[in-house]
Amino acid sequence: MSLPLAIVVTESMILFDQQLEEWVKKSAKNHEFVQIEKSIPASAYFLLGSFCSDGDIHIAHASKCPVHSSALEANANDKTKLLDDQWMTDNAERVLRMLPGGVNVVGIAWFSTKETFNQRKSVIQKTLTRIQKINNSLTTAGMDSTISDHMVCAFFETGKTTPTGTIFDVSGRGTDSTAKVAFQKLEWISLVSNASARIVLNVPIVAGKQPDFYNDFVAATKNFTTNFFHTDLMLLDGQIREDTEPLIKDLKNNKKTTVEAQLFLDPLYNRESGASDHITSNMHELMFDIEIRAAVPLRSTVKDAKRALKHHLIRNLFSRAELHYESMEIVEDSKAIVDSCQVHQLPRPATTVLHSHPAILLNEFLFEADNVEDAQKNFDDMMDLQTSIEHVDEGWERALTPEEMDSVRTPIEDLCFGGLPPPSDSCCSTKTLLVTIGIIVAIIATIIYLTVAHG
């Protein structure tokens, strides 16, 4: 005797912003057209939104996952027209880099026949699992477990506009569940801060392995990233608040559009009690000064806000490092690296607001030769936005001048390269670094104290 099929229904809801009802109608019609005229079996959209502390998922926007150009050719075969998990994941990562902290690729909207959906459901789940892993790597550097293990799929059967919601547990530890889907008026609030730091760390060269820019970047920032996620102290509008408090206490009468934050590091984190002389072999120095513009749903907790700000900074840094690494055409020889100082200028941001939710500021990272027109095109292509150049801001940062680049290339005082015989009193030592870092921490702490005291 066969047992009845059990379907788990979760209490969590998938909430689409009310403005997306028109998007659903338009997307459903578009899919009907490509299905009939181009024999494209399915259309996929990335759902951009936030995981809320009450378990609900808020959707602010949807961006289309493009089909491969070969799928539109007259003689394209059926396999070419399918969206595979690698293709969807690669495009999702490009979108994820553009999102502020607190906003993620939370799932996929899928338009197709029911038969196609059932056939491709395992591919959708595999894609969502890969997106979650990439998000965790890009947003926390794998140093924190605050990225949700739940991803959503909203299925729209061809010719219909009423979605069926599924929440996938991509950790593999739980059961996938059916979720209610609704359209509501949703709001996000902007979280504003600034972070600047100078990180100096030796990354030992492993025998037999070529130095690798991105892996060295991850290793050089590991202590900073871990410290950042483990330091709970943060001021919101100049106050220390409990994690469980609502970020906005009076939602009904709220007029705030922005919360200002001040971020901190633990100056004693992972600090050894003593110091020992140590000759460096692969010294890295990272300097940054970044404006943070994260966003969370209005009905968020203080903990949600703190998490979003931290996610923003790490995602911003690692997105730039990834893009720079992907653009590197020459693999530098390890001997050249030992004998010279290599300077890498990471891409700079251009931004625009999501017109339906101005609290959500999108980023596109530009290289030296790129301009505002390039940013505008990428916003339009990847986010389905009709953005005018006047609404794209590239004034947050600027590229270094040749003179400034030469200044940066000046070797660190007391640093000698491993290929040269070091004088006994001129090598960079752990003791020297500790003193330098201690001075920097003291200066930063003083600035923060004066800012708080007189703010």
Summary of the structure (lengths in Angstrom):
residues: 455
radius of gyration: 24.4
end to end distance: 72.5
largest distance: 84.1
contacts: 1316
relative contact order: 0.13
helix: 35%
strand: 26%
